[in-house]
Amino acid sequence: MSRSDAAVTSIPANAENRYEVTRADLPLSCPLPGMALWNSHPRVYLPIIEDGGESVCPYCGAHYVLGD
């Protein structure tokens, strides 16, 4: 989900364990900007390699995969 989609649709925080993100979502943070923060951990920025990279949040274990 891109940032523009996230602005329109609220994503429940920590509702999934795997999220596919795009280059439009970089810099990558957890929770994502469109997620409700009231029931989540503080926002942290995660390193991710721009060619098919993956990253895992140290707080909640959410797994982010960079797609096309």
Summary of the structure (lengths in Angstrom):
residues: 68
radius of gyration: 10.8
end to end distance: 11.1
largest distance: 32.2
contacts: 177
relative contact order: 0.29
helix: 13%
strand: 25%
